[in-house]
Amino acid sequence: MNDPKTLRFLSAADVRRALPMSEAVEVMKCAFQELSENRAVVPLRTHVTMPEHQGGVLVMPAHSPDSARFSLKVISLFENNPALNLPFIQAMVMLFDATNGTPLAIMEGTSLTAIRSGAASGAATDLLAKVNSSKVAIFGAGLQARTQLEAMCAVRPIRTASVFDQDPQRAAAFARDASAELGICVTVAPTSAEALAGADVICTATTSATPVFADDEVASGSHINAIGSYKPHMREIPPLTVARAYVVVDQLDAAWAEAGDLIMPMQAGLIHSGHVRAELGELVAGTKPGRSDEQMLTFFKSVGIAIQDLAAATCALANAEKLGLGTEVKL
Ligand SMILES: NC(=O)c1ccc[n+]([C@@H]2O[C@H](COP(=O)([O-])OP(=O)(O)OC[C@H]3O[C@@H](n4cnc5c(N)ncnc54)[C@H](O)[C@@H]3O)[C@@H](O)[C@H]2O)c1
């Protein structure tokens, strides 16, 4: 019998070092193109609900024949956790060699999720937002909001950001930390209208079930990334904003199964299925157009797709091996 196999364990700190945002944005572009060209195997994720604990788990497998890797992410989302000083989202990712099924790595998935979700919005912003975008409005001051703003700074010359959260203390902590980390001016907005004034790019990363701003507060020409809602009854964007926007999604099937931001306007008769103009991967491939003029309102709706976890984990492991990060564990 052979020696016991080893796999690499990457902590949250290892994942952050192994997955810089600008590289993650490029990795996401390739992953979404692979997805839209049907070159990856990504079943719709399984939701396991635990209503007695106001929580649930998503089980997210993906296989990429291109990279010969298979991954499985298990991600939990528990509503009461922030009040208990625990993260709303916790996750682990396993990565396997798809040629023989050998496990290669286990990584802390909360940080990986935040980076890959920011990077997806970064890719969409790079493909859809005005090139001179300099002001961001951020809704939500949680973990995802941090990497959303980091990604905006990676793809556009962002100078200022304004954050609105229903919890002003969280917004204040976010503004302080993000200003220091990103070297830009981040301020707290007391209202949604003040957050949106002059914004070129808008990111929503909340747990809200209702729109977080009013349609008449959104200027034409801006670009919206909405990542918070992932169930049919959850939404962040006003239906009239959705109806007047050029809409791009991460994956059509997943969006129509999970994105309340699209499902509810469709049920209300405000939009039809053709209103979603493209998947992000089609913009990357150049098979569908993006922004056509400065006045166009563009909207990227993401629910989060397992191919993102696979691509991020594959990149993180390759970089960790180069940099000597992580801990080798004997199986
Ligand atoms: N699309 C993706 O790929 C993806 C990936 C990860 C997480 N998510 C989703 O993003 C959302 C945020 O995740 P997180 O980890 O940052 O959660 P979090 O709990 O850390 O932060 C959410 C923030 O939203 C704020 N909020 C809630 N309702 C609001 C409202 N109406 N107006 C303003 N602020 C409001 C909360 O006060 C909180 O600060 C979740 O719904 C999560 O499921 C999406």
The ligand as a Tripos MOL2 file, in Angstrom:
@<TRIPOS>MOLECULE
LIG
   44    48     1     0     0
SMALL
NO_CHARGES

@<TRIPOS>ATOM
      1 N1        -24.4860   36.4560   -4.4960 N.am      1 LIG1
      2 C1        -23.5130   35.8430   -3.8460 C.2       1 LIG1
      3 O1        -22.6330   35.2340   -4.4370 O.2       1 LIG1
      4 C2        -23.4850   35.9280   -2.3460 C.ar      1 LIG1
      5 C3        -22.3750   35.4190   -1.6560 C.ar      1 LIG1
      6 C4        -22.3410   35.5350   -0.2780 C.ar      1 LIG1
      7 C5        -23.4000   36.1280    0.3990 C.ar      1 LIG1
      8 N2        -24.4690   36.5830   -0.2880 N.ar      1 LIG1
      9 C6        -25.6000   37.2150    0.3980 C.3       1 LIG1
     10 O2        -25.2110   38.5380    0.7480 O.3       1 LIG1
     11 C7        -26.0010   38.9680    1.8730 C.3       1 LIG1
     12 C8        -25.0760   39.6480    2.8830 C.3       1 LIG1
     13 O3        -24.1890   38.6930    3.4350 O.3       1 LIG1
     14 P1        -23.1710   39.1120    4.6210 P.3       1 LIG1
     15 O4        -22.3200   37.9200    4.8690 O.co2     1 LIG1
     16 O5        -22.5040   40.3870    4.3140 O.co2     1 LIG1
     17 O6        -24.2180   39.3300    5.8110 O.3       1 LIG1
     18 P2        -24.0580   40.2450    7.1020 P.3       1 LIG1
     19 O7        -25.1060   39.7880    8.0630 O.co2     1 LIG1
     20 O8        -22.6230   40.2480    7.5440 O.co2     1 LIG1
     21 O9        -24.3970   41.7320    6.5840 O.3       1 LIG1
     22 C9        -25.6640   42.0860    6.1000 C.3       1 LIG1
     23 C10       -25.8840   43.5630    6.4380 C.3       1 LIG1
     24 O10       -27.0890   43.9820    5.7890 O.3       1 LIG1
     25 C11       -27.7230   44.9390    6.6580 C.3       1 LIG1
     26 N3        -29.1030   45.0890    6.2450 N.ar      1 LIG1
     27 C12       -30.1090   44.1820    6.2810 C.ar      1 LIG1
     28 N4        -31.2460   44.7170    5.7950 N.ar      1 LIG1
     29 C13       -30.9500   45.9930    5.4080 C.ar      1 LIG1
     30 C14       -31.6950   47.0380    4.8160 C.ar      1 LIG1
     31 N5        -32.9880   46.9010    4.5190 N.pl3     1 LIG1
     32 N6        -31.0650   48.2180    4.5520 N.ar      1 LIG1
     33 C15       -29.7510   48.3890    4.8580 C.ar      1 LIG1
     34 N7        -28.9930   47.4170    5.4280 N.ar      1 LIG1
     35 C16       -29.5900   46.2430    5.7030 C.ar      1 LIG1
     36 C17       -27.5160   44.3360    8.0340 C.3       1 LIG1
     37 O11       -27.6980   45.2940    9.0740 O.3       1 LIG1
     38 C18       -26.0730   43.8310    7.9370 C.3       1 LIG1
     39 O12       -25.1330   44.8070    8.3600 O.3       1 LIG1
     40 C19       -26.7020   37.7150    2.4020 C.3       1 LIG1
     41 O13       -28.0770   37.7260    2.0590 O.3       1 LIG1
     42 C20       -25.9760   36.5890    1.7080 C.3       1 LIG1
     43 O14       -26.7780   35.4650    1.5120 O.3       1 LIG1
     44 C21       -24.5220   36.4990   -1.6490 C.ar      1 LIG1
@<TRIPOS>BOND
     1     1     2 1
     2     2     3 2
     3     2     4 1
     4     4     5 ar
     5     4    44 ar
     6     5     6 ar
     7     6     7 ar
     8     7     8 ar
     9     8     9 1
    10     8    44 ar
    11     9    10 1
    12     9    42 1
    13    10    11 1
    14    11    12 1
    15    11    40 1
    16    12    13 1
    17    13    14 1
    18    14    15 2
    19    14    16 1
    20    14    17 1
    21    17    18 1
    22    18    19 2
    23    18    20 1
    24    18    21 1
    25    21    22 1
    26    22    23 1
    27    23    24 1
    28    23    38 1
    29    24    25 1
    30    25    26 1
    31    25    36 1
    32    26    27 ar
    33    26    35 ar
    34    27    28 ar
    35    28    29 ar
    36    29    30 ar
    37    29    35 ar
    38    30    31 1
    39    30    32 ar
    40    32    33 ar
    41    33    34 ar
    42    34    35 ar
    43    36    37 1
    44    36    38 1
    45    38    39 1
    46    40    41 1
    47    40    42 1
    48    42    43 1
@<TRIPOS>SUBSTRUCTURE
     1 LIG1         1 GROUP 0 **** ****
